Amino acid sequence: MNYIAAYDFGTSGVKAAIVDFEGNLIASSERGYDLLCPRHGYAEQNPEDYWQAVCLATKAAVAKAGIDKNLVLGLAFSTQGMGIIPVAADGTVLYNNITWLDSRAGDQASRINAIIGEEYLNANDVVGKLLWFQENEPELYSKTAYFMDCTCFLNYKCTGKVYMELTRSSPHSLDAEELRHKHAMYAAAGVDLSKMPPLKTCTEFVGTLLPQAAEELGLTVNASVYMGTGDVPAAAAGAACSKLGDAHIYLGSSAWLTVLKDAARVKNPCPGIYEMYSMNKEQIIYGGCVQSCCMTYEWAINQYYGVERKLMETEVFAPTESIYQFIENDIRDIPAGSDGLLVTPWLHGEHCPVLDERARGTYINVTNQHDRRHILEQFSK
């Protein structure tokens, strides 16, 4: 029997899965990496951490599966979108990935919007980040051969080939009107389009594993790498959304609600709403994303139940329940609505329904009758 290695690259880590050709899960493993926030509005990750994580997770998943590495014949990545990774011609990474969560480019996005005459970009969009990089790191910009996204970078590490997929963060489109619009934004930003990788769609072949990549992954050069896609199209497919009108909700570091529609673009959608190609190029994913979801919940746990979490990780206090179940039990008697307490989860600004990178987390209507349980009740619902 032959197998495929499939990957989900999120904000906090990578999940590697070994599946057979019928789609059955054989084994999986997960490895984390850090989110770097050196300044307000900055959210970066070291791309080499991605590669180290995928290598460790792949080896662990293959070992758990108990299979011969020669039988893993294919790889594909699903990754976080809207990041930029500047890479030199020799493959040197010149700067951390400026991730989807990063909002440093608000001024640049506003200036591009003024040039194109519409409020289209926000602080998290790729084109504004490219202009920020050009203005603030001009020497590194000139050395950059390609601005890769996460999928492009991982495929490059695997094969040495450089391609970008059809996502909202690329300058590519199969729709002529959208393509003109995208190129107008890049022109307004003064970005050299030759620094943006060429296109391959999600099911296209990229290349076979390089010998060094195969060794580091614990696989062989027999494995073929396919283009893969962004997290939203992959989640839609994984949720069995294949027909027009199918919808899904995703809860992760961020969260979103999307629906599949036909390829006709919506004119003037509401702020924070995005449209992107699904894995079926004839369909569009239409929806909106909340910037911080489980990421905010994890922050709240560490702030208000951090002592209990640390104790549960020691051998001295090793309960049968998880920290999540512990909190669920603790907040069970707190009524829905937390006795009038209102909490906004905007630790990293917001995208939808409030399109504003300056939005902040707040507690409203706090009284001396409220305690940490009321806060966690709000974060957990």
C-alpha positions in Angstrom: 0.0 0.0 0.0 1.2 3.6 -0.8 0.7 6.7 1.3 0.5 10.5 1.2 2.0 13.0 3.7 -0.4 15.9 4.1 0.2 19.0 6.2 -1.8 21.7 7.9 0.4 24.8 8.7 -1.4 27.0 11.2 -0.3 29.9 13.3 0.9 27.9 16.3 2.2 24.7 14.6 2.1 22.1 11.9 0.1 18.9 11.9 1.5 16.2 9.7 -0.7 13.3 8.7 0.0 10.0 6.9 -3.1 8.9 4.8 -3.6 6.1 2.4 -4.9 6.6 -1.2 -8.5 6.1 0.1 -8.2 9.0 2.5 -7.9 7.0 5.7 -5.8 8.5 8.4 -3.0 6.2 9.4 -1.0 8.4 11.8 -0.4 12.0 12.7 2.0 14.2 14.6 2.2 17.9 15.6 5.1 20.3 16.2 4.8 23.9 17.3 6.8 27.1 16.5 6.8 30.6 18.0 4.9 33.7 17.0 7.2 36.6 17.4 5.6 40.0 18.4 8.6 42.3 18.9 6.5 45.5 18.6 2.8 46.5 18.7 1.1 45.3 15.5 4.0 43.0 14.5 3.4 39.3 14.1 6.3 37.4 12.6 7.6 33.8 12.3 11.0 32.4 11.4 10.5 30.4 8.2 13.3 28.0 9.1 11.2 27.1 12.2 8.5 25.9 9.8 10.9 23.6 8.1 12.3 22.2 11.3 8.8 21.6 12.5 7.7 19.8 9.3 10.8 17.6 9.4 10.2 16.5 13.0 6.5 16.1 12.5 7.0 14.0 9.3 9.5 11.6 10.9 7.2 11.2 14.0 4.1 10.5 11.8 5.9 8.0 9.7 7.3 6.2 12.8 3.8 6.2 14.4 2.4 4.7 11.2 5.0 2.0 11.2 5.4 2.1 7.4 8.3 2.0 5.1 9.3 5.6 4.1 9.6 4.4 0.5 5.9 4.0 0.4 5.2 7.7 0.9 4.7 8.8 -2.7 3.2 12.3 -2.4 3.2 15.5 -0.3 0.9 18.5 -0.2 0.8 21.5 2.2 -2.2 23.5 3.4 -0.9 26.7 5.0 -1.7 30.1 6.5 -2.1 32.8 4.0 -1.3 36.5 3.6 2.3 36.4 4.7 5.4 37.5 2.9 8.8 35.7 3.1 11.6 37.5 1.2 14.1 35.0 -0.2 17.3 35.8 -2.1 18.3 34.1 -5.3 20.5 31.6 -3.5 17.7 30.6 -1.2 18.7 32.7 1.8 15.7 33.9 3.9 16.2 37.6 4.3 13.5 38.4 6.8 11.0 36.6 9.0 7.6 35.8 7.5 5.4 38.9 8.1 2.3 36.8 8.8 -1.4 37.2 8.1 -1.8 38.5 11.7 0.7 41.4 11.2 -0.9 44.9 11.0 2.2 47.1 10.6 1.3 48.2 7.1 -1.9 50.2 7.8 -0.4 53.5 6.5 0.8 51.8 3.3 -2.6 50.1 2.7 -4.3 53.5 3.1 -2.0 55.2 0.6 -2.6 52.4 -1.9 -6.3 52.7 -1.4 -6.1 56.4 -2.1 -4.3 55.8 -5.4 -6.7 53.1 -6.7 -9.7 55.2 -5.5 -11.4 52.6 -3.2 -11.2 51.2 0.3 -10.0 47.7 -0.6 -6.8 46.9 1.3 -6.4 46.8 5.1 -3.3 46.6 7.3 -3.1 42.8 7.0 -3.1 42.6 3.2 0.0 41.5 1.3 0.4 44.5 -1.0 0.7 46.9 1.9 3.2 44.7 3.5 5.3 44.6 0.3 5.3 48.4 0.2 6.2 48.5 3.9 9.2 46.2 3.3 10.3 48.3 0.3 10.2 51.5 2.3 11.7 50.2 5.5 14.1 47.5 4.3 15.3 48.9 0.9 18.5 46.9 0.8 16.8 43.6 1.6 14.1 44.5 -0.9 16.7 44.9 -3.7 18.3 41.5 -2.7 14.9 39.7 -2.8 14.5 37.4 -5.7 11.0 36.2 -4.6 8.5 37.1 -2.0 7.1 33.7 -1.1 4.1 32.8 0.9 4.2 29.8 3.3 3.1 27.3 0.7 5.6 28.5 -1.8 8.4 28.5 0.8 7.7 24.9 1.9 7.5 23.6 -1.7 10.7 25.4 -2.5 12.5 23.7 0.5 11.2 20.4 -0.8 11.9 20.7 -4.5 13.9 23.9 -5.3 11.0 25.1 -7.5 9.3 28.4 -6.9 5.5 28.7 -7.5 2.6 30.6 -6.0 -1.0 29.3 -5.7 -4.3 31.0 -6.4 -5.0 32.7 -3.1 -6.0 36.2 -2.0 -2.3 37.0 -1.2 -1.0 36.3 -4.8 -1.0 38.6 -7.8 -2.7 35.9 -9.8 -6.3 35.3 -10.9 -8.2 33.3 -13.6 -10.6 36.2 -13.9 -9.5 39.0 -16.2 -11.2 41.8 -14.3 -9.8 40.7 -10.9 -6.3 40.2 -12.5 -6.4 43.9 -13.7 -7.5 45.0 -10.3 -4.7 43.1 -8.6 -2.1 44.4 -10.9 -3.3 48.0 -10.4 -2.7 47.5 -6.6 0.8 46.2 -7.2 1.5 49.1 -9.6 0.2 51.6 -7.0 2.6 50.1 -4.5 5.5 50.2 -6.9 6.1 46.5 -6.4 8.2 44.7 -9.0 6.0 41.8 -10.2 9.0 39.8 -11.2 9.6 39.3 -7.5 6.3 37.4 -7.2 6.5 33.7 -8.1 4.7 32.3 -11.1 1.4 30.4 -10.8 0.5 26.8 -10.3 -3.0 25.8 -9.3 -3.5 23.6 -6.2 -3.5 20.2 -7.8 -0.6 20.7 -10.1 2.7 18.8 -9.8 5.6 20.9 -8.5 8.5 18.4 -8.4 10.1 15.5 -6.6 11.9 15.8 -3.2 15.5 16.9 -3.4 17.9 14.5 -1.8 18.7 16.8 1.1 15.0 17.5 1.7 14.2 13.8 1.6 16.9 13.1 4.1 15.7 15.9 6.5 12.1 14.8 6.2 12.9 11.1 6.6 11.4 10.3 3.2 12.8 9.5 -0.2 13.2 11.1 -3.6 10.4 8.9 -4.8 7.9 11.4 -3.2 6.2 13.9 -5.5 5.2 17.3 -4.2 1.9 18.9 -5.4 1.1 22.6 -5.1 -1.3 22.5 -2.2 -3.5 25.4 -1.1 -4.3 27.9 1.6 -6.0 27.0 4.9 -9.5 28.3 4.0 -9.9 26.3 0.7 -8.4 23.2 2.4 -10.8 23.6 5.4 -13.8 23.9 3.0 -12.8 20.8 1.2 -12.1 19.0 4.5 -15.6 20.0 5.7 -17.0 18.4 2.5 -18.1 21.7 1.0 -18.3 20.9 -2.7 -21.7 22.2 -3.9 -22.8 25.8 -4.3 -24.3 27.0 -1.1 -22.3 24.7 1.1 -21.0 26.5 4.2 -18.5 25.7 7.0 -17.3 27.3 10.2 -13.6 26.9 11.2 -12.3 27.5 14.8 -8.5 27.7 15.2 -6.1 30.5 16.1 -8.5 32.6 13.9 -12.0 31.7 12.9 -14.2 32.1 9.9 -17.5 31.4 8.3 -17.6 30.9 4.5 -20.0 29.7 1.8 -19.3 28.4 -1.7 -20.7 30.5 -4.5 -20.3 30.7 -8.3 -17.3 32.5 -9.8 -19.1 35.8 -10.3 -17.5 38.4 -8.0 -19.6 40.3 -5.6 -19.5 44.1 -6.2 -18.6 46.1 -3.1 -18.9 43.4 -0.4 -19.2 44.4 3.2 -16.0 45.4 5.1 -13.9 42.5 6.1 -15.5 40.1 3.6 -13.2 38.2 1.3 -13.5 36.2 -1.9 -11.0 33.5 -3.0 -10.9 30.5 -5.2 -11.9 27.2 -3.8 -10.0 24.0 -4.8 -12.5 23.9 -7.6 -11.6 26.8 -9.8 -15.2 27.2 -10.9 -16.3 28.1 -7.3 -15.5 31.0 -5.0 -15.3 31.0 -1.3 -17.1 34.0 0.2 -16.8 34.8 3.9 -15.2 36.6 6.8 -12.5 35.9 9.3 -12.2 36.8 13.0 -8.6 37.6 13.7 -8.3 36.0 17.2 -10.4 33.0 18.3 -8.7 30.0 20.0 -5.6 32.2 20.2 -7.5 34.6 22.5 -8.9 31.7 24.5 -5.4 30.3 25.0 -4.3 33.8 26.1 -7.1 34.0 28.6 -6.3 30.5 30.0 -2.7 31.5 30.5 -3.6 34.7 32.2 -6.4 33.5 34.5 -5.7 29.8 34.9 -2.0 29.7 34.3 -1.1 28.3 37.7 -3.5 25.4 37.2 -2.2 24.7 33.7 1.4 24.6 34.9 0.5 22.3 37.8 -1.3 20.0 35.4 1.9 19.7 33.3 3.9 18.4 36.3 4.2 15.0 37.7 3.2 16.3 41.2 -0.3 17.2 40.1 -1.5 15.0 37.2 -5.3 15.1 37.0 -7.2 12.8 34.6 -8.9 15.9 33.1 -7.4 18.5 30.8 -7.2 22.2 31.6 -10.1 22.7 29.2 -12.3 20.3 31.0 -11.2 21.8 34.3 -12.3 25.2 33.1 -15.6 23.9 31.8 -16.3 22.4 35.2 -15.3 25.6 36.9 -17.6 27.9 34.8 -20.5 25.5 34.8 -22.6 27.6 37.2 -21.9 30.9 35.4 -25.0 31.9 33.5 -24.9 32.6 29.8 -24.0 36.2 29.3 -21.7 36.2 32.4 -24.1 38.4 34.4 -23.8 41.3 31.9 -20.1 41.2 31.4 -19.1 41.9 27.8 -15.7 40.8 26.4 -14.3 41.7 22.9 -11.6 39.2 21.7 -9.6 41.7 19.6 -6.1 41.0 20.8 -4.7 41.5 17.3 -7.2 44.0 15.8 -10.2 42.7 13.9 -11.1 41.8 10.3 -14.8 40.9 10.3 -17.3 42.2 11.2 -15.2 45.1 12.4 -12.5 45.9 9.8 -10.0 47.8 12.0 -6.4 46.8 12.9 -6.7 49.2 15.9 -9.6 47.3 17.5 -8.6 46.1 21.0 -9.8 43.6 23.5 -12.0 45.1 26.3 -14.0 44.1 29.3 -17.2 46.1 29.7 -19.6 46.2 32.6 -17.1 44.6 35.0 -18.4 44.7 38.7 -17.1 43.3 42.0 -19.5 40.4 41.4 -17.4 39.2 38.5 -14.4 36.9 38.7 -12.2 34.9 36.3 -14.9 32.4 35.6 -17.1 35.1 34.1 -14.3 36.1 31.7 -13.6 32.5 30.6 -17.3 31.9 30.1 -17.2 34.7 27.6 -14.0 33.5 25.9 -15.2 29.9 25.7 -18.6 30.5 24.0 
